[in-house]
């Protein structure tokens, strides 16, 4: 059984997966695997991007999203004409000839991975490029995986990815659909800042920075680096933290830091 | 299930868009039923076994990096099918409807009036007739040939310069000399510190990647985006190298106004500097090193000249202004504590600096000053020593291949006949020349223009001390310009003050403009006759992918993928059609050689027969160069000079790093913009573009402009699939896809601008419409718009809808004695465009808003065809 794996720590946001998918499926008719994808607006694999933090503590995280080829796929269950099926290799296919265009699968897919083609009156989604895997000996992986310049996106037999899967998450676990797309390095919230001494106009190096989760009492510690920077990168969503900064006899406390979003606190003065 | 056919055949391409004979970002193109079915990375192992090809490997901390066994093309390369089949392709030869060579030429209507279809024969007759008439009336130098710049990777059919071959054979022509538009500061500045280099970039640069991996603790990406600019040349190996730096603990510090695409994922530290203020930051670093004694004094004593003069200036002995971090902070917007921290890290850690063209660093007013200061910074830390280099990151510096002659810049081995087209892009080889930055001045000015140095890419340092005049004397056949033949032109959107370019192209003095290009875009709209060129998919050719920054050099025969679109012909064939109208010219142009003859010749020039037979190359379609067995012995960068400055001098007058240039001091004693030592230049009679200027009251933002992530300069603005990404275009409320203008939320709020609003970016030189993209990825005080968007005039010379930001760049060159261009670091204001203002433009310029527009791809070819373009 096949799986897709995505390591977000290696995704450079080039969008080539999204584009290779379009290159394969727009204007090309691969019936019985898929009819052509519309030129724009559908993303059988689509990259989302999130700009995080505040100047000058900013990161961008890119996340490719695609059909999860679920083992408990609601689309298969819900399809009234049995147009959607799971192959022996785990890939879920919408038969473009059998599909009657009722849209139920597109409306109910918990992962928003099914698109509706108004012109052809059919539902469409990722096919795992099975038309290539089945018919062309040159191909062992789908287009999106073949082009990935950093190997952030991979595809293969589940057992060959055992180690990856043991450390991975799925993107929408509450749906409970037994997804076959596994993610590593899904972002946690960060809080960062630059600590400086306003009198000396110098960054403060080696200050102890302590983040305390107001609710759970959990404590994270970091030290400021040679740029006076601290980065807490592994914080939980939607918590309130109290940050304490200490160096020698000086200290400073910033309370009420919410992790509803990633936060760059900018340049923080601390009288020494 | 019945088997299905996935392709009929596979052909090879270099999917980069650098051109100049050189390839990169290779790919495989699958064709089915006469159409391109897919474009994918090249599997180097398609017809070779990996174990038969010697490859390199580099190592640090037990972790290795090596070339991937397939190419790593960027998104526009993989989406190039959309470019080939673009609704903007020119389908047939055309003539401007109100241009009559025997009557009214209506040159004032260029850029406004539409086109009618003519036959190839008619078009060739018209062009040949005009050439004959202009030669007779004014002499051959009255024809300006603009045939330079980047483009598709082809050799026989290279997209630029073929008209120059015919015009040369007909007597000669005036050559537009392309300035090093992405390397300005290096060319006009760094050359005077460390010698010729590669257009001023540090060169030789052999093995600096290996040496940096093994020895550097930190790399400063200074105005460099390794996740953008390499894509059009060698693909995405720079991305892998950056991830590898992280893996082995080499710190990556980004100094740039924007959190660029590299910084957004790789930066250990982002230092947002105001555009074109890097010189202040650099001077403060030198100040710190001098006052704290943290530079390599021994090296400076033995390897450099002029440190005393630099120190006097930096410490304020010359002008009573010590260049302290506090002083610099006011100019560059970086807090003094961060400047000090950077200076100490730079001194403490073994540090290299990386660039890859463009960015906010090297294209501003007085760009030679930050360039020279960078040479001084590196010199003060022992340039050429272990881990101390300047990188053109993955453009140079990877291991040498076996059997490969030149990897310098393009292929110097290719000999004259085939080299002639590209010669026009790199060399000032005609008698009468005009720097590309001065084209509009040359057309619009009644007085002769003078300049020091042509700006030709292959010109030696010496050329910067030679004075040229246009036109040359009448007795030497000098003439003003009365006709232009331009190929794949994009001056309006990629060079200086494009609004003025538009007005110059409407001049009645220029009686005929001929353009050839696959797409109806940019300067083509100002032509009187347009020839439809085709793309690399439609021709047979041969391409060498051998630049020293390519991870796996190779050479490939690029078999035609599809038949030409419409009536298009290759760039070489377009010119041949005109050559046929002149006795004997077709024969002189072709020398009776077939495409295969030429492919073989080029293979021969490469010394290919020594490596593999022509038959084997033909059979496999490509050849992979193995890494040279002794590649690790090539001294990295300036290592020989580092070890032995007397025995292995640089090619500067003193043989040393010239922090102070006696040559500049002598030749230009009154030059206040580029003096003998680099300085902070607040303003000059050429440029008044600082936040301290009175102009900043009206135009309080500094513009940052890079080579676009989704384009290569002007190429690929019409690809529907990249236009869907959030940073390629912003869809306005009117459905038009505008070029994004990045603004920090604080700047947007001050102006009542919301995400997705149509905004105008403007200064005295005009208005450019854009779509607001509000983001923490750019610092306050900055408006960020990439150059190269497709020109779409609302009012010629004044209002631009397509987002071609370079229409409002300063007209003046880099500085008095440097004919470089300004591509960023100038003042603008940004405002929301009100409904009333837009309505007024719609009323005043109805034809501009009536052009046929494809919501996904943008402007269409038929928007400019009589009876074809009205909605």
Interface residues (C-beta under 8 A of the other chain):
Chain A: X10 X11 X12 X13 X14 X15 X16 X18 X19 X20 X22 X23 X24 X26 X28 X30 X32 X33 X39 X40 X41 X47 X49 X51 X53 X54 X55 X56 X57 X58 X59 X60 X62 X131 X132 X134 X135 X136 X138 X139 X143 X146 X147 X149 X150 X194 X196 X197 X201 X202 X203 X205 X226 X227 X228 X229 X264 X267
Chain B: X1 X3 X4 X5 X6 X7 X37 X38 X39 X40 X41 X43 X68 X72 X73 X74 X75 X78 X79 X81 X227 X231 X235 X236 X239 X240 X243 X259 X261 X263 X264 X265 X269 X270 X271 X272 X325 X326 X335 X336 X337 X338 X340 X341 X342 X344 X345 X348 X720 X721 X722 X724 X725 X726 X744 X775 X776 X777 X778 X779 X780 X856
